[in-house]
Amino acid sequence: MNVLLLGSGGREHAFAWKLSQSKLLTQLYIAPGNAGTSEIGINLPFAANDFAAIKQAIKQYSISLVLVGPEDPLVKGVHDFIASDKDIQHVPVIGPKQYAATLEGSKEFAKEFMIRHNIPTAAYFTATIDNIDESFSFLSKQKPPFVLKADGLAAGKGVLIIDDLETAKHELELMLRGKFGAASKKVVIEECLHGIEMSIFVLTDGKNYVILPEAKDYKRIGEGDTGLNTGGMGAVSPVPFCSPELLSNIEKTIIKPTVDGLYADGIEYCGFIFFGLMVSGNHAKVIEYNVRMGDPETEVVIPRIQSDLLELCLAAANKTLNNQTIQLDPRTATTVMLVSGGYPGDYENNKPITICSNNDESIVFHAGTKKIDNTVVTNGGRVIAVTSFGTNKNEALKKSYNTIKNITFEGMYFRKDIGFDL
């Protein structure tokens, strides 16, 4: 069967790498893809949210399944577009419809869903420019640090954590007056949760689900988790503190109530759900939902799945995930992200990348890359994720850092302390 994968990052290269191993796959197409995906499939020259081009590709290449990587096309309704077009509506889509994607597209919607279904999460208040006095009052009753989240999608930059109350009030007003554009016309003020963060993922057909490996990612640009937030500088899976008891509690109090809640609310859902969790002891609370796999967590989660990913996706599309079991690699996987100089601030693209061939210890996933005249160059802030296996995180990380010695581009930066807190 022919598959169309939408997206261009490290997550999509990891998906492509895994899908290419499926006995069910005939040809893989990636739109727009990157320099890495071009080695294992056929890149198509259009954006992941170009719906007209997606329709044309589905027809031209006899696509049998569409897998959506990033959130933007989901929130904009790519699944609905395909499902409502009589020429292509027979093609299943892995990724929720637009209304279901509001779980990620609106922090307020997600909070209301969690409260409705008794899913543990932080206390919150939704601020608008019209209720700013009440918002200040709610803020004043919280203990620092103060957490402000733009309601809509803000490219990973819409969350502020502030220690000082007056600064928090000032930043809240700036957000409501458009600091993050339309995304912060509403702001969710949250109680600050304490513990250690962890991500867990499921693939669901709307009623049944399979639980994928958990992971811990590292968002800050600086070592010791300092500096600005990024899209992610590395990840580790499995997470050493994720005991069977903790996992059982997460499934019972968070995963199952979420999937059951979507079904009870009549919200059709076929695809991945990301649960961003704050863990304390053997219990967890939900920080946020994403309606797709995380990045760079995908680069450690997907390699640990030994089952056929395409077979799992087809089962989700056919609503037969209850007949599937998932086989996992027991080893530890780590990934280290190589980023452009200046990221997450301003950076330059089109820097030639040298990748020596002796990288057998690791899987090199491309994120922000492209080819110009057969030369691989940088094309984004996060450029390459280097994933390795080991009997423990230290062994896996040693392999990743050894491989990184064979990769160079101008301004290249990476954190040398991934997994430092584990």
N, C-alpha and C positions, 0 to 999 in steps of 0.2 A: 504494500500500500504506500501511497505518496502522502507525506506529512508536510504541512506548512507551520513553521515555528516563527512567531513574531517576537522581535526584539534584537538587541545588538550588544548586550553586555556579557559579563562573566557568567551570569546566571544562564544566559541563552547558550553560551559555548558549552557549559556543563550539561545542559539539556541535550544539545546536539551530540555531544560525545557519547552520552548514554543511549540516546535513541538510535544512533548509528550501529549499536551493537545488537539491536533487536532483529530476530529472525523474521519478524513480520514486515520490516521496512523494505520498500523498494527504492524510493528516492526521497531524500530530505531537502526541503527548500527553507531558507532562512531569510526573513525580511526585517531590516536590511542586513543583519549579520555583521561580522567583523572579519579581520584577517585570519583569525583562528577558525571560525566556522566555515570559511571558504575552502579549508583543507578537507572537510568531512561532509560537506553538502554543497548545494548551489545557492549562493547569495543572490537575492533579488533586490534591485535598486529602488526600493520605495520604503517609506516610513511605516512603522508598526501601527500608526493610526490613520493611514491612508485607505479608507474603506473601499473606495472605487477600485484602487489597484489590488486590494485584497480579493475582491470579487473576481476581477479579471484573472488573477493568478490561480484561484481555486478552479475556475473553468478551464484555463489554458493547460494547467499541469495535472488535471484530474485528481485534485486533492481529496483525500478520504478522511482527514482529521486535521483540525487547527489547534495548536497549542499556543496560548498567549502567555508570554513571559512577564512583561512589565504591567504596572497598574494603569497607566494612562489610557491605553485603548479600551480597557475593561470599564473604567469609570466613564469613558465617552460612549460606551455602548456597542462595542464591536460584536459581541455575542448576539445582541438583539438584532443588529444589522444583518448578520448572516442568517439568523433564524427566521427573519421576516421576509427575506428575498426568495421568491419562488424558484429561482434558478439555482440557488446554492443552499437552501434551507435543509437539505438532506445531510449536509456535512456537519458532524458533531464538533463542538468547540469545548476545549478544556480551559475553563475560566468562566467565572460567573457572569450573569447578565447585569445590566446597568444598575437596577435597583438593589440587587444583592451586593454589588460592588460599593454601595454607599457605606458598607461596614468599614471600608478604608477611606472612602471619599469624604466622610463626615464624622468627626470625632463625637459630635453630639448624638448622631444616629446610633453609633456604636455603643455609647454610654447608655442611652435609653434602652437599647436591646439587652445589654447586660443586666441592668436593673430589673427589667421586665422578667428575665429568666433566671434571676437569683444567681448570677455568675459573679464571683468575687472580683471586685475592682475598687479603685480609689473613689472616695467621695468627690463630688464635682459640682460646679455651677457654670452655666452657660452665660457668658458676658456678651452684650451688644452695646452699641453706642447709646441706646435708649435706656439701658438699665445700669449705667456705669457706677452710680452711687451704691446700688445693691452689690455690684461686683466688687467694689472697693471694700464694702462691709464684709463680704465673704472672705476676701483676701486677708483682711485684718484678723479674722478668727483662725486662720491657718498657722501652723508652725513653719518657720523657714526650713529648707529653701522652698520658694514659691514656684509652682509649675504652671506655665502658660502654654497652651497648645492651640495653634491656628486650627479652626474647624475643618478647613478644606486641605487639599493637597498643596504642599509648598516645597516640593522637591527635597524633602528631608531637612529643611531649614526652619520649619515653623514651630519648633519647640524651644522655649526659653526656660531655664532653671536659674532662679535669682535668689540670692541670700538676703537682700535688703528690701524691706517692705515698700519704702518710698520709690525705690528704683523699679520694683515690680509694678506698682501703680502707674508709673510713668510709661514703662514699656507696654503695659496693657492698653493704655490709651493710644499709643503709637500704633499698636497692632490693629486696634479697632478702626483707626483712621487710615488704614491701608498699607502698613509697613510691609505686609506680605501679599499685597493686592487683595483680590476678592477672597482669597483663602482665609484671611483673618478678619473678615467682616463680622464673624462670630469667633469668640475665643473660649475654649473650655479651660476653666481654672480647676486644677486638681489638687487634692491632698497629695503630699509627697510620700511615696511608698519607700520603705527601707528594706534592704536585703541585697540579693545579687541577681542580676538579670540573666534570663535564659530564653531561648527561642525554641518552640516546638511546632511541628507542621503535620497536617493531615491532608490526604487526598480523599475527597468525598463525592458521592454521586447524589447527594441531597438527603440521603436517608442512612446509608451505610458509609463507613470510612475505614481507611487504614492509617495507622500512626507511623509517620516517618521518623528518622533519627532526630534527636534534639541537638542543639548546637549553642555555643556561646560566641557572640561576635564582639568586636572591639571598635567602637565608633570614633573615639577621639584621635586626632592627628598625632598627638605627642605621646611619648612613652610614659608609662604609669598612669594612663588615661588622663592626660592633660591636654589643654588646648581646645581648638574648635572641633565641633562635631563634623564628621564626614559621612559618606555613604557606607563606610565600613572598611577597616584596615586589616582585617584578618578574622579567622574563626577556628573553633575547635569542636570536634564531635567524636565520641560522645562526651558529655559533660560529667566529670568525676563525681560531683555531688548529687547527680540525678539518680537517686536510689530507686529500687523497685517500688518502695512505699510511696515516695514522692510522685513517681510516674502514675501509679494507681490513683492517687488523690487528684492529680491533674486531669486524668481521664474522667473520673467520676464527677468532679465539681466544675470542670471547665469545658473539656472537649465534647463530651456527650451532651451536656446541656446546650452547648452552642449549636451542634448539628440538629438536635431535637428541636431547639428553639426556632431555627430557620424553617424547618419542616412545619412546625406548629403555626408559624406566622404566614405560611404559604409563600415563603421566599424560595424560589427555585435556585438551586446551587449545584453546579458541577465544576469542580476544580480544586485548587489548593487553598488551604487556610493557614495563615501564619499567626501564631499566638505569641505575642511579646509578653513575657511574664516577669514578675518580680517574685523571687523565691525567698522564703524565710522558714527555715526548718524543713518540715515535710509538707508545707502548704505554699500555695502560690496565688497571686492575684494577676488579673489581666491588665497590662499597661495599654495595649493596643492590639487591634486586628490588622492584618494585611490580607488582601484577597488574592495573593500570589506568593510564590516562594521569595524568601529574602536573599539579599546579595551583600556580602559574600558567603552567607550560610549555605546556599545551594552548592557552592564549590566543595563543601565537605559532606553535606547530606547526600547528594546524588551519587557520588562515588561509593558511598557505603551501602547503597541499595544493590543487592545482588540479583533481585528479581528483574524481569523484563519490564522496563518503564512503559513502553508502548502498550504492552498487554494490560498493565494497570490502568493506563489512560482509556483504553477501549472499554474496560470493565466499568470505569466511572461513567463513560458516555452511555453505556448500555444499562446502567443502574444494576450492575451485578457484582459490585465490590464485596458483597457479603460472601461471595464464592472465592475470594482471593486471600492469600496469606502473603506476607512480605518477608523476604529473606534478607538479612543484614550482615555485612562484614563486621566481625567483632573488633577489628583493629581500630585504632585511633586515627582519624584524618585531621590534618591541620592545613590551613591555607594562609598565606601571607600576601598582602596586596602591595604591588609596586605602583606608586602614584607619581604624577607629574610634579615637578618643582613648582611651589607656590600653592598647590591644592591644599585646602578647599577654597582658597582665594583665587586670584587670577593666575593663569598658567598658559603656556604656549603649546599648540599642537604641532604635528608634522615633524617631530623629532625622530630620526631613524633609530630603530631598535635592532640590536644585535642579540640573537639567541643562539648560543653554541649548541651543537647537536647532542652532546653527551649529557642529556637530562633524563636518563632512564629511571632515576630514583623518584621523579616527580611527574605530575600532570600539569602542564602549563596551559592555563585557561586564559584566553584573551578577553579583555573587557573593552577598554577604549583604544582600539587599534583599527587601522585600515591599510590597504596597499596602494602605493603610488608607484607605478612603473615597476611592479614586482618587488618593491622595497616596503617592508612593514614599518609603519610610522605610528607615533602616538596620535590618538584621536579622542582624548577625554582626560578627566582628572584621575580616575582610577584606570590603570593601563593593563596590568596583568596580575592574575592571581596564581600563585604557585602552591599546588596541593600535593601533599605527601602522606603516605601511610606509615605507621609504626606501632610497636607493641604498646607504646605510651606516647603522650604528647611530646615529651622531650626528644624521643627518637624520631618522631615524625617531623618536628620542627627542625631538627638538625639536618634532615634531608632537604627540607624546603630552603633553608638558608644556604646549604651547599649548592643547590641548583641556582639560587639567585646570583651566586658569584659568576655564573656563565651568562647572565643577562645584563645588558647595559643600554641606557639611553640617557641623553643629556638631562640633568636635573633629577634623575631617579631618586626616589625616597621611599623607605619602608620602615615599619616599626620592628625593632629587634626584640620586643618583649611580649609577643602574642602569647596568651595563656599564662601571663605572669601571676595572675591572682588565683590560679587553680592548683 
